[in-house]
Amino acid sequence: MQFENTDSYDKIHFAVMAIEAGARKLGIPASEMESRLNRQGLVRSHLLKHYDLLHTQSLDWVAEDIVETLINWEKSA
């Protein structure tokens, strides 16, 4: 099975990498990170919505950004 390199595929691939990198920073499973991000709506409203800006940054920077954003949103919820 071959995957087309579409915009949607690129965004999903980026989100998966960001979720995994953020999970490593927090020392938690990627599934828990995904659940926490989805509870706050951050996969769509942050990772996918701001893909054009975020994907130009290093993976480490994106991981720091998503962890910081998640923690701040969880505190204010």
Phi and psi in degrees as GROMACS dihedral restraints (atoms count N, CA, C in turn):
[ dihedral_restraints ]
;  ai    aj    ak    al  type     phi  dphi    fc
    3     4     5     6     1  -106.3    20    10
    4     5     6     7     1   141.9    20    10
    6     7     8     9     1  -103.0    20    10
    7     8     9    10     1   137.3    20    10
    9    10    11    12     1   -78.0    20    10
   10    11    12    13     1   144.0    20    10
   12    13    14    15     1   -87.6    20    10
   13    14    15    16     1    77.6    20    10
   15    16    17    18     1   -97.3    20    10
   16    17    18    19     1   168.3    20    10
   18    19    20    21     1   -59.0    20    10
   19    20    21    22     1   -42.9    20    10
   21    22    23    24     1   -63.9    20    10
   22    23    24    25     1   -43.3    20    10
   24    25    26    27     1   -60.5    20    10
   25    26    27    28     1   -45.5    20    10
   27    28    29    30     1   -59.5    20    10
   28    29    30    31     1   -43.2    20    10
   30    31    32    33     1   -66.2    20    10
   31    32    33    34     1   -43.0    20    10
   33    34    35    36     1   -65.7    20    10
   34    35    36    37     1   -43.6    20    10
   36    37    38    39     1   -59.6    20    10
   37    38    39    40     1   -44.3    20    10
   39    40    41    42     1   -60.6    20    10
   40    41    42    43     1   -45.7    20    10
   42    43    44    45     1   -61.3    20    10
   43    44    45    46     1   -41.6    20    10
   45    46    47    48     1   -62.0    20    10
   46    47    48    49     1   -46.1    20    10
   48    49    50    51     1   -62.2    20    10
   49    50    51    52     1   -41.0    20    10
   51    52    53    54     1   -66.1    20    10
   52    53    54    55     1   -41.3    20    10
   54    55    56    57     1   -63.5    20    10
   55    56    57    58     1   -45.4    20    10
   57    58    59    60     1   -63.8    20    10
   58    59    60    61     1   -42.3    20    10
   60    61    62    63     1   -66.7    20    10
   61    62    63    64     1   -40.7    20    10
   63    64    65    66     1   -64.3    20    10
   64    65    66    67     1   -39.8    20    10
   66    67    68    69     1   -62.5    20    10
   67    68    69    70     1   -42.3    20    10
   69    70    71    72     1   -61.0    20    10
   70    71    72    73     1   -41.1    20    10
   72    73    74    75     1   -61.6    20    10
   73    74    75    76     1   -38.0    20    10
   75    76    77    78     1   -86.7    20    10
   76    77    78    79     1   -11.3    20    10
   78    79    80    81     1    70.2    20    10
   79    80    81    82     1    36.3    20    10
   81    82    83    84     1  -125.9    20    10
   82    83    84    85     1   161.9    20    10
   84    85    86    87     1   -64.9    20    10
   85    86    87    88     1   149.3    20    10
   87    88    89    90     1   -60.6    20    10
   88    89    90    91     1   -32.8    20    10
   90    91    92    93     1   -64.8    20    10
   91    92    93    94     1   -36.8    20    10
   93    94    95    96     1   -69.0    20    10
   94    95    96    97     1   -40.7    20    10
   96    97    98    99     1   -61.3    20    10
   97    98    99   100     1   -45.7    20    10
   99   100   101   102     1   -60.5    20    10
  100   101   102   103     1   -43.7    20    10
  102   103   104   105     1   -61.2    20    10
  103   104   105   106     1   -44.8    20    10
  105   106   107   108     1   -64.6    20    10
  106   107   108   109     1   -43.1    20    10
  108   109   110   111     1   -63.7    20    10
  109   110   111   112     1   -42.2    20    10
  111   112   113   114     1   -66.3    20    10
  112   113   114   115     1   -37.2    20    10
  114   115   116   117     1   -59.6    20    10
  115   116   117   118     1   -34.0    20    10
  117   118   119   120     1   -90.9    20    10
  118   119   120   121     1    -5.4    20    10
  120   121   122   123     1    74.4    20    10
  121   122   123   124     1    20.4    20    10
  123   124   125   126     1   -83.3    20    10
  124   125   126   127     1   -19.9    20    10
  126   127   128   129     1   -63.3    20    10
  127   128   129   130     1   -49.3    20    10
  129   130   131   132     1   -77.6    20    10
  130   131   132   133     1   -47.4    20    10
  132   133   134   135     1   -79.0    20    10
  133   134   135   136     1   -13.3    20    10
  135   136   137   138     1  -122.6    20    10
  136   137   138   139     1   -63.0    20    10
  138   139   140   141     1   -64.9    20    10
  139   140   141   142     1   -49.1    20    10
  141   142   143   144     1   -78.6    20    10
  142   143   144   145     1   -41.8    20    10
  144   145   146   147     1   -63.6    20    10
  145   146   147   148     1   -37.3    20    10
  147   148   149   150     1  -105.4    20    10
  148   149   150   151     1    23.2    20    10
  150   151   152   153     1   -51.6    20    10
  151   152   153   154     1   -46.3    20    10
  153   154   155   156     1   -55.9    20    10
  154   155   156   157     1   -35.7    20    10
  156   157   158   159     1   -85.0    20    10
  157   158   159   160     1   -47.8    20    10
  159   160   161   162     1   -65.0    20    10
  160   161   162   163     1   -38.5    20    10
  162   163   164   165     1   -69.8    20    10
  163   164   165   166     1    -9.2    20    10
  165   166   167   168     1   -86.9    20    10
  166   167   168   169     1    -6.6    20    10
  168   169   170   171     1   -95.4    20    10
  169   170   171   172     1   166.8    20    10
  171   172   173   174     1   -69.3    20    10
  172   173   174   175     1   155.5    20    10
  174   175   176   177     1   -62.6    20    10
  175   176   177   178     1   -36.3    20    10
  177   178   179   180     1   -63.9    20    10
  178   179   180   181     1   -41.9    20    10
  180   181   182   183     1   -63.3    20    10
  181   182   183   184     1   -44.2    20    10
  183   184   185   186     1   -63.1    20    10
  184   185   186   187     1   -41.5    20    10
  186   187   188   189     1   -61.4    20    10
  187   188   189   190     1   -45.9    20    10
  189   190   191   192     1   -59.9    20    10
  190   191   192   193     1   -44.0    20    10
  192   193   194   195     1   -62.6    20    10
  193   194   195   196     1   -46.3    20    10
  195   196   197   198     1   -71.2    20    10
  196   197   198   199     1   -34.6    20    10
  198   199   200   201     1   -66.1    20    10
  199   200   201   202     1   -47.2    20    10
  201   202   203   204     1   -61.9    20    10
  202   203   204   205     1   -43.9    20    10
  204   205   206   207     1   -62.4    20    10
  205   206   207   208     1   -45.3    20    10
  207   208   209   210     1   -59.3    20    10
  208   209   210   211     1   -48.7    20    10
  210   211   212   213     1   -61.4    20    10
  211   212   213   214     1   -44.3    20    10
  213   214   215   216     1   -63.0    20    10
  214   215   216   217     1   -42.5    20    10
  216   217   218   219     1   -67.3    20    10
  217   218   219   220     1   -38.2    20    10
  219   220   221   222     1   -65.5    20    10
  220   221   222   223     1   -37.4    20    10
  222   223   224   225     1   -64.9    20    10
  223   224   225   226     1   -37.2    20    10
  225   226   227   228     1   -88.0    20    10
  226   227   228   229     1    -4.7    20    10
